[in-house]
Amino acid sequence: MSAATHPRERALAAAWAQIPLAHDPTAGLGSFTRRRIERMISIVLAVGSVSLGAQAFVAALGSVQEPQAWHVAFMVGNFGSLAALLVTYIVGRSIAPAAITFCAIFVATLIAWPFVVAGQDIPPSDPPWTWFLVSVVTASSIMFLPLVWQMAWTVFVPVLFGITRLAQAGFAVDFWWPTLLDVSFAVILGGVFVTLGWMFRSIADNVDESRRSAVETYTAAAVTEAAENERVAVAALMHDSVLAALIASERAQTPREQGLAVAMAQEALTRLANAESDAGLGSDAPRRFATLVEEVERGARGLGVDLVVERSYGHDAPELPGRVANALILAAMQAIANSIEHAGGIGLTVTARHEPDTQRLHLEVQDLGDGFDLDMVPDDRLGIRGSIIARVAAVGGTVHITSDSNGTLVRLTWQGVRS
């Protein structure tokens, strides 16, 4: 039966829906160390970029190689974007866009440099101020490029600097060796940055994975322990209920005592039948027979089956107490589930009948499978004995099962009150 069938249940469901869900206690465990490593890398890059950027800025202030207009444009573009990048390093936000902007401006500067300073007489040992920013550019790639592209970028930028440096000098022989040393140093320094970044991130990922695995293992163990404790508690309660019902039945002498013993036995049987599905007794408010049939149809659709339901009852069909309706619905759903599992749901039909003369209500589940022998079903299998027979018997109903090679019929019957 649906959990929100009765108004009271619907009200409870609506109330629960208004309560904010708590955050998953394991959420974020998979990136705890990685987030801190990323923060550490950004701080280290900020410190290194300030150091190298300050040297480049001092050198750029005294540079006379480029024309004044280009000199101002280069300084504003490169050091302005570098300042913005440093701010993102500190605040820890929007680092990738700022790093991409800075790198793009610097690469554009290198490409334009030979054309801007063409014809200038420069000594081989005096590199332009852009040299101090090469390592800053290669290191910043750690924040926005995958590892393979970081390595490629670490080689590309120094080589581009070397080409523009040689192009500025007209590829004079005196410039080759100093330029090769500068490029080699930049590649090695950039490689160190990339290697350290990869190493720290890998360690952080391993630590996070170990933490997540440990928490999941502990959670699974805690859930298993709780389930086992609950099973033991339920078993103890079932034992006490059944034992109490048997003792009361043995000692019952008067009709009143016998009636109490029967009620206790019904309660024990109901708890036993509902042990697997965790279904409670529910409200005992009257339910219409038609509503019961509709619930069975909806439940079957939830199992992926479109039932063929044959209805043979009218508006004069008696109402059922809520407990009875719950038991019949759950028993019928168990029969349907058994048919799907063991007979593939072949020819599965449900018949709902009302006998006006006797006020009996019948709910029949039938299939065209190969059938089975009820006596051969092991005693520890409660799908039929507990979830169907005991459940219906607990509310005063009866179950009749016939099964052969032509199929299986499970008939649930409850005697309504004569008008």
BAZAMI-305524 format. One record per residue (C-alpha): residue in three letters; y, x, z. Coordinates in Angstrom, 2 decimals, decimal comma. Layout:
// BAZAMI-305524
(r ala; (Y; X; Z))
...
// end
This chain:
// BAZAMI-305524
(r met; (0,00; 0,00; 0,00))
(r ser; (3,49; 1,21; -0,76))
(r ala; (5,33; 2,70; 2,21))
(r ala; (8,41; 0,61; 1,55))
(r thr; (6,82; -2,82; 1,08))
(r his; (8,18; -4,56; 4,16))
(r pro; (11,91; -4,88; 4,88))
(r arg; (11,47; -2,82; 8,02))
(r glu; (9,80; -0,03; 6,06))
(r arg; (12,48; -0,17; 3,38))
(r ala; (15,17; 0,07; 6,05))
(r leu; (13,48; 3,10; 7,58))
(r ala; (13,14; 4,77; 4,17))
(r ala; (16,84; 4,16; 3,48))
(r ala; (17,77; 5,59; 6,87))
(r trp; (15,75; 8,72; 6,30))
(r ala; (17,36; 9,13; 2,89))
(r gln; (20,79; 9,34; 4,58))
(r ile; (19,75; 12,30; 6,72))
(r pro; (20,68; 15,64; 5,06))
(r leu; (17,66; 17,73; 4,31))
(r ala; (17,42; 20,96; 6,22))
(r his; (17,48; 24,17; 4,22))
(r asp; (14,16; 25,80; 3,53))
(r pro; (13,72; 28,36; 6,33))
(r thr; (12,25; 30,82; 3,83))
(r ala; (15,05; 30,36; 1,27))
(r gly; (16,84; 33,62; 0,54))
(r leu; (14,12; 35,82; 2,03))
(r gly; (13,21; 36,99; -1,44))
(r ser; (16,65; 38,57; -1,98))
(r phe; (17,75; 39,55; 1,54))
(r thr; (17,56; 43,33; 1,05))
(r arg; (18,48; 43,19; -2,66))
(r arg; (21,78; 41,48; -1,90))
(r arg; (22,67; 44,17; 0,61))
(r ile; (21,69; 46,95; -1,76))
(r glu; (23,88; 45,41; -4,45))
(r arg; (26,74; 45,31; -1,98))
(r met; (26,16; 48,95; -1,04))
(r ile; (26,09; 50,02; -4,70))
(r ser; (29,38; 48,24; -5,40))
(r ile; (31,05; 49,95; -2,41))
(r val; (29,76; 53,39; -3,48))
(r leu; (30,96; 52,78; -7,04))
(r ala; (34,33; 51,72; -5,71))
(r val; (34,71; 54,96; -3,72))
(r gly; (33,59; 57,14; -6,64))
(r ser; (35,78; 55,24; -9,11))
(r val; (38,82; 55,67; -6,89))
(r ser; (38,20; 59,42; -6,69))
(r leu; (37,69; 59,96; -10,42))
(r gly; (40,28; 57,37; -11,36))
(r ala; (42,92; 59,12; -9,23))
(r gln; (42,23; 62,43; -11,02))
(r ala; (42,45; 60,68; -14,39))
(r phe; (45,68; 58,95; -13,41))
(r val; (47,34; 62,21; -12,28))
(r ala; (46,20; 63,93; -15,47))
(r ala; (47,41; 61,00; -17,60))
(r leu; (50,86; 61,06; -16,03))
(r gly; (51,42; 64,60; -17,30))
(r ser; (49,74; 64,11; -20,67))
(r val; (51,86; 64,87; -23,72))
(r gln; (49,11; 64,66; -26,34))
(r glu; (49,62; 61,03; -27,35))
(r pro; (52,89; 59,42; -28,47))
(r gln; (54,88; 57,65; -25,75))
(r ala; (54,10; 54,10; -26,91))
(r trp; (50,39; 54,79; -27,18))
(r his; (50,48; 56,69; -23,90))
(r val; (51,87; 53,64; -22,08))
(r ala; (49,44; 51,28; -23,80))
(r phe; (46,45; 53,48; -22,96))
(r met; (47,46; 53,84; -19,32))
(r val; (48,17; 50,15; -18,80))
(r gly; (44,94; 49,08; -20,49))
(r asn; (42,61; 51,60; -18,85))
(r phe; (44,07; 51,89; -15,37))
(r gly; (44,97; 48,21; -15,17))
(r ser; (41,39; 47,19; -15,97))
(r leu; (40,11; 49,90; -13,61))
(r ala; (42,27; 48,52; -10,79))
(r ala; (40,89; 45,02; -11,45))
(r leu; (37,35; 46,44; -11,39))
(r leu; (38,00; 48,15; -8,07))
(r val; (39,19; 44,86; -6,60))
(r thr; (35,98; 43,11; -7,71))
(r tyr; (33,93; 45,96; -6,20))
(r ile; (35,64; 45,39; -2,86))
(r val; (35,45; 41,58; -2,81))
(r gly; (31,97; 41,50; -4,35))
(r arg; (32,77; 38,83; -6,97))
(r ser; (33,14; 38,79; -10,79))
(r ile; (32,06; 42,43; -11,02))
(r ala; (30,25; 42,11; -14,35))
(r pro; (33,17; 40,58; -16,33))
(r ala; (35,59; 43,13; -14,91))
(r ala; (33,21; 46,03; -15,68))
(r ile; (32,66; 44,80; -19,24))
(r thr; (36,43; 44,53; -19,80))
(r phe; (37,08; 48,04; -18,45))
(r cys; (34,28; 49,59; -20,53))
(r ala; (35,42; 47,82; -23,71))
(r ile; (39,02; 49,02; -23,29))
(r phe; (37,87; 52,58; -22,61))
(r val; (35,57; 52,67; -25,66))
(r ala; (38,42; 51,30; -27,79))
(r thr; (40,64; 54,07; -26,40))
(r leu; (38,11; 56,75; -27,33))
(r ile; (37,75; 55,38; -30,86))
(r ala; (41,52; 55,27; -31,37))
(r trp; (42,19; 58,62; -29,68))
(r pro; (41,61; 61,00; -32,65))
(r phe; (43,89; 58,94; -34,87))
(r val; (46,63; 58,67; -32,25))
(r val; (46,76; 62,39; -31,35))
(r ala; (46,01; 63,78; -34,81))
(r gly; (47,80; 67,04; -35,48))
(r gln; (48,34; 67,97; -31,84))
(r asp; (47,73; 71,62; -30,90))
(r ile; (45,47; 71,53; -27,84))
(r pro; (43,53; 74,29; -26,08))
(r pro; (39,67; 74,02; -25,96))
(r ser; (39,62; 74,35; -22,17))
(r asp; (42,01; 71,47; -21,53))
(r pro; (40,15; 68,14; -21,96))
(r pro; (42,20; 64,93; -22,21))
(r trp; (42,57; 62,66; -19,18))
(r thr; (39,98; 60,32; -20,65))
(r trp; (37,34; 62,86; -19,63))
(r phe; (37,69; 61,90; -15,94))
(r leu; (36,93; 58,26; -16,75))
(r val; (33,70; 58,90; -18,68))
(r ser; (31,58; 59,00; -15,52))
(r val; (33,34; 55,91; -14,17))
(r val; (32,44; 54,01; -17,33))
(r thr; (28,80; 55,14; -17,36))
(r ala; (28,39; 54,31; -13,65))
(r ser; (29,91; 50,84; -14,04))
(r ser; (27,13; 49,90; -16,48))
(r ile; (24,82; 49,67; -13,46))
(r met; (26,52; 46,39; -12,56))
(r phe; (26,04; 44,50; -15,82))
(r leu; (23,37; 46,08; -18,04))
(r pro; (19,55; 46,10; -17,80))
(r leu; (17,94; 49,46; -16,99))
(r val; (17,07; 50,41; -20,58))
(r trp; (20,60; 49,67; -21,77))
(r gln; (22,03; 51,56; -18,80))
(r met; (20,21; 54,69; -19,96))
(r ala; (21,40; 54,18; -23,53))
(r trp; (24,97; 53,61; -22,35))
(r thr; (24,84; 56,76; -20,21))
(r val; (24,14; 58,79; -23,35))
(r phe; (26,35; 56,82; -25,74))
(r val; (29,67; 57,08; -23,89))
(r pro; (29,61; 60,88; -23,29))
(r val; (28,49; 61,47; -26,88))
(r leu; (31,31; 59,23; -28,14))
(r phe; (33,75; 61,20; -26,00))
(r gly; (32,41; 64,46; -27,48))
(r ile; (32,76; 63,17; -31,04))
(r thr; (36,35; 62,03; -30,48))
(r arg; (37,15; 65,33; -28,77))
(r leu; (35,83; 67,33; -31,71))
(r ala; (37,50; 65,00; -34,20))
(r gln; (40,81; 65,54; -32,40))
(r ala; (40,39; 69,30; -32,86))
(r gly; (39,25; 68,99; -36,44))
(r phe; (35,72; 70,06; -35,41))
(r ala; (36,94; 73,59; -34,76))
(r val; (34,21; 76,03; -33,68))
(r asp; (36,05; 76,97; -30,47))
(r phe; (35,70; 73,36; -29,22))
(r trp; (31,96; 72,96; -29,70))
(r trp; (30,73; 74,82; -26,64))
(r pro; (33,23; 73,41; -24,09))
(r thr; (32,68; 69,92; -25,48))
(r leu; (28,89; 70,32; -25,28))
(r leu; (29,21; 71,35; -21,62))
(r asp; (31,42; 68,34; -20,86))
(r val; (29,04; 65,94; -22,60))
(r ser; (25,97; 67,44; -20,91))
(r phe; (27,60; 67,21; -17,49))
(r ala; (28,60; 63,58; -18,09))
(r val; (25,10; 62,65; -19,26))
(r ile; (23,47; 64,32; -16,24))
(r leu; (25,91; 62,72; -13,78))
(r gly; (25,48; 59,31; -15,39))
(r gly; (21,70; 59,74; -15,30))
(r val; (21,89; 60,44; -11,57))
(r phe; (23,88; 57,21; -11,05))
(r val; (21,42; 55,15; -13,09))
(r thr; (18,39; 56,70; -11,37))
(r leu; (19,76; 56,09; -7,89))
(r gly; (20,67; 52,53; -8,73))
(r trp; (17,18; 51,85; -10,13))
(r met; (15,50; 53,52; -7,15))
(r phe; (17,45; 51,61; -4,50))
(r arg; (16,97; 48,31; -6,30))
(r ser; (13,23; 48,90; -6,67))
(r ile; (12,91; 49,69; -2,97))
(r ala; (14,91; 46,57; -2,10))
(r asp; (12,73; 44,40; -4,34))
(r asn; (9,56; 45,80; -2,74))
(r val; (10,90; 45,17; 0,74))
(r asp; (11,91; 41,61; -0,17))
(r glu; (8,53; 40,92; -1,76))
(r ser; (6,74; 42,22; 1,34))
(r arg; (8,95; 40,10; 3,59))
(r arg; (8,41; 36,99; 1,46))
(r ser; (4,65; 37,56; 1,38))
(r ala; (4,55; 38,05; 5,15))
(r val; (6,56; 34,89; 5,80))
(r glu; (4,40; 32,85; 3,42))
(r thr; (1,24; 34,17; 5,07))
(r tyr; (2,59; 33,37; 8,53))
(r thr; (3,70; 29,91; 7,39))
(r ala; (0,29; 29,17; 5,88))
(r ala; (-1,39; 30,34; 9,08))
(r ala; (0,92; 28,19; 11,20))
(r val; (0,27; 25,14; 9,01))
(r thr; (-3,48; 25,72; 9,18))
(r glu; (-3,35; 26,07; 12,96))
(r ala; (-1,24; 22,92; 13,31))
(r ala; (-3,63; 20,99; 11,05))
(r glu; (-6,62; 22,21; 13,03))
(r asn; (-4,96; 21,28; 16,32))
(r glu; (-4,15; 17,85; 14,94))
(r arg; (-7,70; 17,44; 13,69))
(r val; (-9,07; 18,33; 17,11))
(r ala; (-6,65; 15,92; 18,77))
(r val; (-7,55; 13,12; 16,36))
(r ala; (-11,26; 13,83; 16,84))
(r ala; (-10,83; 13,66; 20,59))
(r leu; (-8,90; 10,42; 20,29))
(r met; (-11,54; 8,96; 17,97))
(r his; (-14,28; 10,00; 20,36))
(r asp; (-12,49; 8,40; 23,28))
(r ser; (-11,79; 5,19; 21,34))
(r val; (-15,35; 4,78; 20,11))
(r leu; (-16,84; 5,72; 23,47))
(r ala; (-14,55; 3,29; 25,28))
(r ala; (-15,46; 0,52; 22,82))
(r leu; (-19,20; 1,17; 23,33))
(r ile; (-18,88; 1,19; 27,11))
(r ala; (-16,83; -2,02; 27,07))
(r ser; (-19,38; -3,65; 24,77))
(r glu; (-22,27; -2,67; 27,04))
(r arg; (-20,56; -3,96; 30,18))
(r ala; (-19,10; -7,16; 28,68))
(r gln; (-20,46; -10,23; 30,48))
(r thr; (-17,91; -12,98; 30,07))
(r pro; (-16,52; -14,30; 26,76))
(r arg; (-13,16; -12,74; 27,58))
(r glu; (-14,74; -9,32; 28,18))
(r gln; (-16,74; -9,65; 25,00))
(r gly; (-13,59; -10,54; 23,07))
(r leu; (-11,82; -7,47; 24,47))
(r ala; (-14,80; -5,30; 23,53))
(r val; (-14,71; -6,65; 19,97))
(r ala; (-10,97; -5,93; 19,74))
(r met; (-11,53; -2,37; 20,98))
(r ala; (-14,31; -1,87; 18,45))
(r gln; (-12,10; -3,17; 15,63))
(r glu; (-9,34; -0,80; 16,71))
(r ala; (-11,76; 2,15; 16,74))
(r leu; (-13,15; 1,24; 13,32))
(r thr; (-9,66; 0,92; 11,87))
(r arg; (-8,67; 4,32; 13,20))
(r leu; (-11,85; 5,80; 11,76))
(r ala; (-11,27; 4,19; 8,38))
(r asn; (-7,66; 5,39; 8,28))
(r ala; (-8,39; 8,92; 9,46))
(r glu; (-8,41; 10,41; 5,96))
(r ser; (-5,43; 8,51; 4,56))
(r asp; (-3,28; 8,68; 7,71))
(r ala; (-2,52; 5,00; 7,26))
(r gly; (-1,37; 3,20; 10,36))
(r leu; (-1,99; -0,39; 11,23))
(r gly; (1,43; -1,35; 9,92))
(r ser; (3,22; -4,61; 10,44))
(r asp; (1,12; -7,74; 10,98))
(r ala; (3,63; -9,96; 9,18))
(r pro; (1,91; -12,43; 6,79))
(r arg; (1,39; -11,29; 3,21))
(r arg; (0,76; -13,37; 0,12))
(r phe; (-2,48; -12,79; -1,74))
(r ala; (-0,55; -12,35; -4,99))
(r thr; (1,50; -9,58; -3,43))
(r leu; (-1,70; -7,83; -2,35))
(r val; (-3,02; -7,90; -5,92))
(r glu; (0,26; -6,52; -7,26))
(r glu; (0,07; -3,65; -4,78))
(r val; (-3,40; -2,78; -6,01))
(r glu; (-2,12; -2,80; -9,61))
(r arg; (0,75; -0,47; -8,72))
(r gly; (-1,56; 1,83; -6,81))
(r ala; (-3,93; 2,06; -9,75))
(r arg; (-1,04; 2,94; -12,07))
(r gly; (-0,22; 5,73; -9,66))
(r leu; (-3,72; 7,05; -10,32))
(r gly; (-3,09; 6,90; -14,07))
(r val; (-5,11; 3,73; -14,69))
(r asp; (-3,89; 0,49; -16,28))
(r leu; (-6,09; -2,07; -14,59))
(r val; (-7,47; -5,19; -16,19))
(r val; (-6,84; -7,75; -13,44))
(r glu; (-8,40; -11,19; -13,57))
(r arg; (-6,61; -13,67; -11,32))
(r ser; (-8,21; -16,84; -10,11))
(r tyr; (-6,02; -18,24; -7,37))
(r gly; (-3,08; -20,55; -6,97))
(r his; (-0,09; -20,98; -4,70))
(r asp; (-2,33; -22,59; -2,13))
(r ala; (-4,12; -19,31; -1,42))
(r pro; (-3,77; -18,54; 2,28))
(r glu; (-1,53; -15,74; 3,46))
(r leu; (-3,12; -12,72; 5,06))
(r pro; (-2,01; -10,94; 8,23))
(r gly; (-0,40; -7,62; 7,45))
(r arg; (-3,25; -5,64; 8,94))
(r val; (-5,77; -7,50; 6,81))
(r ala; (-3,71; -7,02; 3,64))
(r asn; (-3,34; -3,30; 4,37))
(r ala; (-7,08; -2,91; 4,90))
(r leu; (-8,01; -4,78; 1,72))
(r ile; (-5,50; -2,83; -0,39))
(r leu; (-6,67; 0,53; 0,94))
(r ala; (-10,33; -0,41; 0,54))
(r ala; (-9,74; -1,60; -3,02))
(r met; (-7,85; 1,60; -3,86))
(r gln; (-10,73; 3,65; -2,45))
(r ala; (-13,16; 1,72; -4,64))
(r ile; (-10,93; 2,31; -7,67))
(r ala; (-10,68; 6,01; -6,85))
(r asn; (-14,46; 6,22; -6,50))
(r ser; (-14,90; 4,52; -9,87))
(r ile; (-12,49; 6,93; -11,55))
(r glu; (-14,12; 9,97; -9,94))
(r his; (-17,78; 9,06; -10,38))
(r ala; (-17,82; 6,65; -13,33))
(r gly; (-14,79; 7,83; -15,27))
(r gly; (-13,21; 4,40; -14,82))
(r ile; (-15,36; 2,99; -17,61))
(r gly; (-14,87; -0,78; -17,86))
(r leu; (-12,85; -0,79; -14,66))
(r thr; (-11,62; -4,28; -13,78))
(r val; (-10,33; -6,02; -10,68))
(r thr; (-10,90; -9,69; -9,99))
(r ala; (-8,89; -11,61; -7,39))
(r arg; (-10,39; -15,02; -6,46))
(r his; (-9,67; -17,77; -3,98))
(r glu; (-12,21; -20,40; -2,99))
(r pro; (-10,13; -23,45; -1,97))
(r asp; (-13,07; -25,17; -0,31))
(r thr; (-13,93; -22,30; 2,01))
(r gln; (-10,53; -20,55; 1,96))
(r arg; (-12,30; -17,29; 1,21))
(r leu; (-10,39; -14,58; -0,61))
(r his; (-12,30; -12,16; -2,79))
(r leu; (-11,10; -8,88; -4,23))
(r glu; (-13,67; -7,39; -6,58))
(r val; (-13,65; -3,94; -8,17))
(r gln; (-16,15; -3,49; -10,98))
(r asp; (-16,97; -0,76; -13,49))
(r leu; (-19,62; -0,12; -16,14))
(r gly; (-20,70; 3,30; -14,96))
(r asp; (-24,19; 4,59; -14,23))
(r gly; (-24,17; 3,25; -10,69))
(r phe; (-25,53; 4,89; -7,53))
(r asp; (-27,86; 4,34; -4,60))
(r leu; (-25,89; 3,61; -1,45))
(r asp; (-28,78; 4,74; 0,75))
(r met; (-28,68; 8,16; -0,90))
(r val; (-25,00; 8,75; -0,03))
(r pro; (-24,81; 11,38; 2,78))
(r asp; (-23,73; 10,08; 6,16))
(r asp; (-20,74; 12,45; 6,31))
(r arg; (-19,20; 10,93; 3,15))
(r leu; (-16,75; 8,33; 4,42))
(r gly; (-15,42; 7,17; 1,03))
(r ile; (-17,62; 4,05; 1,13))
(r arg; (-18,82; 3,67; 4,70))
(r gly; (-15,54; 4,52; 6,38))
(r ser; (-12,77; 3,84; 3,91))
(r ile; (-14,26; 0,62; 2,52))
(r ile; (-16,95; -0,96; 4,71))
(r ala; (-15,64; 0,04; 8,14))
(r arg; (-12,03; -0,59; 7,17))
(r val; (-12,68; -4,16; 5,99))
(r ala; (-15,05; -4,89; 8,86))
(r ala; (-12,37; -3,81; 11,31))
(r val; (-10,16; -6,72; 10,23))
(r gly; (-12,94; -9,29; 10,17))
(r gly; (-13,82; -9,04; 6,49))
(r thr; (-17,04; -8,30; 4,71))
(r val; (-18,04; -5,94; 1,90))
(r his; (-20,83; -6,50; -0,57))
(r ile; (-21,77; -3,65; -2,91))
(r thr; (-24,19; -3,90; -5,82))
(r ser; (-24,85; -0,96; -8,08))
(r asp; (-27,35; -0,21; -10,79))
(r ser; (-27,51; 1,40; -14,21))
(r asn; (-25,28; -1,35; -15,60))
(r gly; (-22,39; -0,61; -13,27))
(r thr; (-21,06; -1,10; -9,76))
(r leu; (-19,44; -4,10; -8,11))
(r val; (-17,55; -3,83; -4,82))
(r arg; (-16,65; -7,26; -3,43))
(r leu; (-14,18; -7,44; -0,54))
(r thr; (-14,10; -10,80; 1,18))
(r trp; (-11,90; -12,20; 3,89))
(r gln; (-12,13; -15,66; 5,39))
(r gly; (-8,76; -17,40; 5,45))
(r val; (-7,78; -20,05; 7,98))
(r arg; (-8,70; -23,57; 6,93))
(r ser; (-5,68; -25,83; 6,63))
// end
